[in-house]
């Protein structure tokens, strides 16, 4: 059964104001040792053409199949807040354009599992981590036309129970074109080297708006098949989709095989603003 989120306030558009765009590589084959070093310096690598049109078309259809209910035991669907209470009755395009997120799907669809374990992606990750990468989170992120909500600025490591210093890496794959109009990702290059930032439950589990280094942020528009690797400590977010165009993406997170977990209490003692006694 799908779940729906609680309505939230619209974000301040100035949180994403920028004239800067991320730097790009053309393909995964362009990632050499120099680019791995750049990842550790800047906290991201953006690739314009990482996957073939056939791979992206297959992955996009897999997302629709899960949302359409073709895997009867798949339950990992979250509806947009604006469509809460209606979702179970919706079908077709109306249903597809009401979904915010799907997750835990790699065991339900071989197409999405194959993409998560693409040998070229795993090779890059192993060089970034200097270890064997292990997939620990899989999500499909959707910003439906006009109602796709913001994901406020945050650090991914604030969500995961892994010790500081762990090279957690996210891989974000554009299924539809991700543009500045429909809510592409924004990142703050180099922010992963600035340590943990207190997070608060406001519009989401997020960095306080007043702590965001807005002047340093850069957009990461991607065509279908493009992807972004980013460090789990890199500050990033994405604004609301107020355009008429849908934005679908797959997001996978990986950790080094040798990593051991810490407790949620230990994580909150590092990232939790309330636990740290600071205010937002």
Buried (B, 14 or more C-beta within 10 A) or exposed (E): EBEBBEEEEEBEEEBBEBEEEBEBBEEBEBBEEEBBEBBEEBBBBBBBBBBEEEBBBBBBBBBEBBBEEEBEEBEBBBBBBBBBEEBEEBEEEEBBBBBBBBBEBBEBBEBBBBBBEBEEBBEBBBBBBEBEBBBBBBBBBBBBBBBBBBBBBBBBBBBBBBEEEBBBBBBBBBBBBBBBBBBBBBBBBBBBEBEBBBBBEBBBBBBBBEBBEBEBBBBBBBEBBBBBBBBBBBBBBBBBBBBEBBBBBBBBBBBBEEBEBBEEEEBBEBBBBEBBEEEB
